[in-house]
C-alpha cells in the first residue's frame, strides 16, 4: 500500500534530475550527490510508490509507464515551489538552470542564436539547449521546455501565445534585383527551391504552381544554404520578410500582371508554446519573456 506522506520534495527533485539527464551519473553531478546515493534514494522512492519509475539499462535509464505518469505532477510540484519561493522572497528569484528550446533551423541560425548574448547578459546562470532540427519536438513528452512553431499546436497541457504573422516574398541579392529590373515573368530569374522532402511547404508549392518552368539553380531543404546562395547572387527565393533586412536581401520588382501570383505568397503565424506545468518556473518564465521581447511584433497584445 502506498504511503504518500513519506514522499519528500528532495525525492521528487531527484526523480526529475534522473528523468532529465538520463543517467544516475549526470543526475548525481547536477545534485551534488554520489551515484550510490542517487540509486539508493530512487529505489526508496519506488518502494514508497509501489512501482518502478525507471528501467535501468547499460546506457542509462528509461522511464517506465509509471515514470511517465509521474513526470507532469512532479514538474507541477517544481513549478509550484518556484512560485512559492519567488512570492515569499524579498528579492527576485535567481534564474538558473537549463531550458531546452525547439526552433526551426533558419530562425535558430538568424534570430535566436545571435540573440542569446542578450539573454546571457540578463541571466548569466541560465543555460540554453537549442534544438534546431526540422523535426518538431513534442512538448507533451517533455522533449523541449519551450518551442516556436509555425503551426498552432493544440493540447490542454500547453500554453500558447501568438508572436507575429509574417508574409513570404520573392527576394534576391540587391545586385541581381538591380540587374533584372521589374520582372514580367518569374522565369526571368534563376530560383533557389526546396528539395522533395519539403515539397509540400506552401513556399515550395507556390514555386511549383506559379513558376513551373523555372530555372532551378539550387534545390536544398537546408534553409541556411538557401539564404547563403541567395545572398551570393545565385538566384531568387521565396523567403519570410524578416530575413531580408537581416541578410541584406531585396524584394524582386514585378509587373502588375504578376499580382495574382503575388497574392498567393504564403503568410506564416509564429506561436510561442510551453508546457503548462513549467510555464511559471523561473528559468522557463525568463526565456518566455525574452522570446516575446525579441520576436513579437510591436503593438501585438501581450500573452
C-alpha positions as CSV (number, residue, x, y, z in Angstrom):
1,X,0.0,0.0,0.0
2,X,1.4,3.5,-0.9
3,X,2.3,5.8,1.9
4,X,2.5,9.0,0.0
5,X,3.0,11.0,3.2
6,X,6.6,9.7,3.1
7,X,7.3,11.3,-0.3
8,X,9.6,14.3,0.1
9,X,10.4,17.1,-2.3
10,X,14.0,16.1,-2.3
11,X,13.0,12.7,-3.6
12,X,10.9,14.4,-6.4
13,X,13.8,16.7,-7.3
14,X,16.0,13.6,-7.6
15,X,13.4,11.9,-9.8
16,X,13.3,14.9,-12.1
17,X,17.1,15.1,-12.4
18,X,17.3,11.4,-13.3
19,X,14.5,11.8,-15.9
20,X,16.0,14.9,-17.5
21,X,19.6,13.7,-17.6
22,X,19.0,10.1,-18.3
23,X,21.8,8.6,-16.2
24,X,22.5,8.4,-12.5
25,X,25.9,9.9,-13.0
26,X,24.7,13.1,-14.6
27,X,21.9,13.4,-12.1
28,X,24.3,12.9,-9.2
29,X,26.7,15.5,-10.6
30,X,23.8,18.0,-11.0
31,X,22.5,17.4,-7.5
32,X,26.0,17.3,-5.8
33,X,25.5,13.7,-4.7
34,X,27.3,10.4,-5.4
35,X,25.8,7.8,-7.7
36,X,25.2,5.3,-5.0
37,X,23.1,7.8,-3.0
38,X,21.0,8.6,-6.1
39,X,20.4,4.9,-6.8
40,X,19.5,4.2,-3.1
41,X,17.2,7.2,-2.8
42,X,15.4,6.4,-6.1
43,X,14.9,2.8,-5.0
44,X,13.4,4.0,-1.7
45,X,11.0,6.3,-3.6
46,X,10.0,3.5,-5.9
47,X,9.3,1.4,-2.8
48,X,7.1,4.1,-1.4
49,X,5.2,4.4,-4.7
50,X,4.9,0.7,-5.1
51,X,6.3,0.6,-8.7
52,X,9.4,1.2,-10.7
53,X,10.0,4.7,-12.2
54,X,12.8,3.7,-14.5
55,X,14.2,0.7,-16.3
56,X,18.0,0.5,-15.7
57,X,20.0,-0.1,-18.9
58,X,23.7,-0.2,-19.8
59,X,23.4,3.2,-21.3
60,X,21.4,4.9,-18.5
61,X,17.7,4.8,-17.6
62,X,14.4,4.8,-19.4
63,X,11.2,5.9,-17.8
64,X,8.6,3.2,-17.2
65,X,4.9,4.0,-17.7
66,X,4.8,4.8,-14.0
67,X,7.7,7.2,-14.5
68,X,6.0,8.9,-17.5
69,X,2.8,9.4,-15.4
70,X,4.8,10.8,-12.5
71,X,6.6,13.4,-14.6
72,X,3.8,16.1,-15.1
73,X,2.8,16.1,-11.4
74,X,6.4,16.2,-10.4
75,X,7.1,19.2,-12.6
76,X,3.9,20.9,-11.3
77,X,5.4,20.5,-7.8
78,X,8.6,22.0,-9.1
79,X,6.8,25.0,-10.6
80,X,4.7,25.5,-7.5
81,X,7.8,25.5,-5.3
82,X,9.3,28.1,-7.7
83,X,6.3,30.3,-7.4
84,X,6.3,29.9,-3.6
85,X,10.0,30.9,-3.3
86,X,9.5,33.8,-5.7
87,X,6.4,35.1,-3.9
88,X,7.9,34.9,-0.4
89,X,11.3,36.2,-1.3
90,X,12.1,39.9,-0.7
91,X,14.3,39.7,-3.8
92,X,13.6,38.4,-7.3
93,X,14.4,34.7,-7.6
94,X,17.7,33.8,-9.3
95,X,17.1,32.5,-12.7
96,X,19.3,29.5,-13.3
97,X,19.3,26.0,-14.9
98,X,18.7,24.5,-18.3
99,X,15.9,25.4,-20.7
100,X,15.6,23.3,-23.9
101,X,14.3,25.4,-26.8
102,X,12.9,24.0,-30.0
103,X,13.1,26.3,-33.1
104,X,13.2,25.7,-36.8
105,X,16.7,25.8,-38.3
106,X,16.5,29.1,-40.2
107,X,15.1,31.0,-37.3
108,X,17.6,29.4,-34.9
109,X,20.5,30.5,-37.0
110,X,19.5,34.0,-37.9
111,X,17.4,35.2,-35.0
112,X,17.6,33.0,-31.9
113,X,21.3,32.1,-31.6
114,X,22.6,35.7,-32.1
115,X,20.0,37.0,-29.6
116,X,21.2,34.6,-26.8
117,X,24.1,37.0,-25.9
118,X,21.4,39.4,-24.7
119,X,19.7,36.7,-22.7
120,X,23.0,35.7,-21.2
121,X,23.7,39.2,-20.1
122,X,20.4,39.3,-18.2
123,X,20.7,35.8,-16.7
124,X,24.3,34.5,-16.7
125,X,23.3,31.3,-14.8
126,X,20.8,30.3,-17.4
127,X,21.8,27.5,-19.9
128,X,20.0,27.1,-23.3
129,X,19.9,23.8,-25.2
130,X,18.8,24.8,-28.7
131,X,17.1,22.1,-30.8
132,X,17.3,23.4,-34.3
133,X,16.2,20.3,-36.1
134,X,13.4,20.2,-38.8
135,X,11.5,17.6,-36.7
136,X,9.2,19.4,-34.2
137,X,10.0,18.4,-30.6
138,X,7.0,17.1,-28.6
139,X,6.4,19.3,-25.6
140,X,3.8,17.0,-24.1
141,X,6.5,14.3,-23.9
142,X,8.9,16.9,-22.5
143,X,11.3,16.8,-25.4
144,X,11.6,20.6,-25.0
145,X,10.6,23.2,-22.5
146,X,9.6,25.9,-25.0
147,X,9.1,26.0,-28.8
148,X,8.5,28.4,-31.6
149,X,6.1,26.9,-34.1
150,X,4.6,27.9,-37.4
151,X,1.6,25.6,-36.9
152,X,-0.5,26.4,-33.8
153,X,-0.3,23.3,-31.5
154,X,-3.3,22.0,-29.6
155,X,-3.3,20.4,-26.2
156,X,-4.7,21.1,-22.7
157,X,-1.2,20.8,-21.2
158,X,0.1,23.6,-23.5
159,X,0.3,27.3,-23.1
160,X,0.3,29.1,-26.4
161,X,0.6,32.8,-27.5
162,X,0.9,34.4,-30.9
163,X,4.2,36.1,-31.7
164,X,3.8,37.6,-35.2
165,X,2.4,37.0,-38.7
166,X,4.9,37.1,-41.5
167,X,4.5,37.2,-45.2
168,X,6.8,35.4,-47.6
169,X,8.2,37.5,-50.6
170,X,10.3,36.8,-53.6
171,X,13.8,38.2,-52.8
172,X,17.3,38.1,-54.2
173,X,20.7,39.8,-53.8
174,X,20.5,43.6,-54.5
175,X,22.8,43.3,-57.5
176,X,20.6,40.6,-59.1
177,X,17.4,42.7,-58.4
178,X,19.0,45.7,-60.0
179,X,20.3,43.8,-63.0
180,X,16.9,42.1,-63.6
181,X,14.7,45.1,-63.0
182,X,10.9,44.6,-62.8
183,X,10.2,41.1,-64.0
184,X,7.3,40.5,-66.3
185,X,7.7,36.7,-65.9
186,X,9.1,34.8,-63.0
187,X,11.2,32.8,-65.4
188,X,13.4,35.8,-65.9
189,X,15.4,34.9,-62.9
190,X,17.0,31.6,-61.6
191,X,15.5,30.3,-58.4
192,X,16.5,28.6,-55.2
193,X,14.0,25.8,-54.4
194,X,13.2,23.2,-51.8
195,X,14.1,19.5,-52.1
196,X,11.5,16.8,-52.4
197,X,11.3,16.2,-48.6
198,X,9.8,19.7,-48.1
199,X,7.9,19.9,-51.4
200,X,4.5,20.3,-49.5
201,X,5.6,23.5,-47.9
202,X,3.4,26.5,-49.0
203,X,6.5,28.2,-50.4
204,X,7.5,25.1,-52.4
205,X,4.0,24.6,-53.7
206,X,3.9,28.3,-54.8
207,X,7.1,27.9,-56.8
208,X,5.9,24.6,-58.4
209,X,2.5,26.2,-59.3
210,X,3.5,29.7,-60.4
211,X,6.9,29.1,-61.9
212,X,6.6,25.6,-63.3
213,X,9.3,26.1,-65.9
214,X,11.7,27.8,-63.5
215,X,15.5,27.7,-63.9
216,X,16.2,26.0,-60.5
217,X,19.8,26.9,-59.8
218,X,19.7,25.0,-56.4
219,X,17.4,22.7,-54.6
220,X,18.1,22.3,-50.9
221,X,15.9,21.9,-47.8
222,X,18.7,23.4,-45.6
223,X,17.4,27.0,-45.1
224,X,20.8,28.4,-44.2
225,X,22.2,27.2,-47.5
226,X,19.3,28.8,-49.3
227,X,20.0,32.1,-47.6
228,X,23.7,31.9,-48.4
229,X,23.0,31.1,-52.1
230,X,20.5,33.9,-52.4
231,X,22.9,36.3,-50.8
232,X,25.7,35.3,-53.1
233,X,23.5,36.1,-56.1
234,X,22.8,32.5,-57.3
235,X,19.1,33.2,-57.7
236,X,15.9,34.3,-56.1
237,X,13.9,32.6,-53.5
238,X,10.6,32.9,-51.6
239,X,11.6,34.0,-48.1
240,X,9.9,35.3,-44.9
241,X,10.0,39.1,-44.9
242,X,12.1,39.5,-41.7
243,X,15.1,37.7,-43.2
244,X,15.5,40.3,-45.9
245,X,16.8,43.1,-43.7
246,X,19.0,40.8,-41.6
247,X,20.6,39.1,-44.6
248,X,20.9,42.2,-46.8
249,X,18.4,41.0,-49.5
250,X,15.9,42.9,-51.6
251,X,12.4,42.1,-52.8
252,X,12.0,41.4,-56.5
253,X,10.3,44.1,-58.5
254,X,7.5,42.7,-60.7
255,X,4.9,43.8,-63.3
256,X,1.3,44.3,-62.4
257,X,0.4,41.3,-64.5
258,X,2.1,39.1,-61.8
259,X,0.0,40.5,-58.9
260,X,-2.4,37.4,-58.9
261,X,0.7,35.3,-58.2
262,X,1.9,37.7,-55.5
263,X,-1.5,37.5,-53.8
264,X,-0.8,33.8,-53.2
265,X,2.5,34.3,-51.4
266,X,2.2,32.4,-48.0
267,X,1.7,34.0,-44.6
268,X,3.1,32.3,-41.6
269,X,2.0,32.9,-38.0
270,X,4.6,32.2,-35.3
271,X,3.5,30.7,-32.0
272,X,5.4,30.5,-28.7
273,X,4.5,27.3,-26.9
274,X,5.3,26.0,-23.5
275,X,4.1,23.2,-21.1
276,X,1.6,24.5,-18.6
277,X,3.3,22.8,-15.7
278,X,6.6,24.6,-16.4
279,X,5.3,28.0,-17.5
280,X,5.9,29.7,-14.1
281,X,9.2,28.0,-13.4
282,X,11.7,31.0,-13.1
283,X,14.1,29.6,-15.8
284,X,11.3,29.0,-18.2
285,X,9.5,32.2,-17.5
286,X,12.6,34.2,-18.1
287,X,13.1,32.6,-21.6
288,X,9.4,33.0,-22.4
289,X,9.5,36.8,-21.6
290,X,12.8,37.2,-23.6
291,X,11.4,35.5,-26.7
292,X,8.3,37.7,-26.5
293,X,10.5,40.8,-26.4
294,X,12.7,39.6,-29.3
295,X,10.2,38.1,-31.7
296,X,6.8,39.7,-31.1
297,X,5.7,42.4,-33.5
298,X,5.3,45.9,-31.9
299,X,1.7,46.5,-31.0
300,X,0.6,42.9,-30.6
301,X,-1.2,42.0,-27.4
302,X,0.8,40.6,-24.6
303,X,0.4,36.9,-23.7
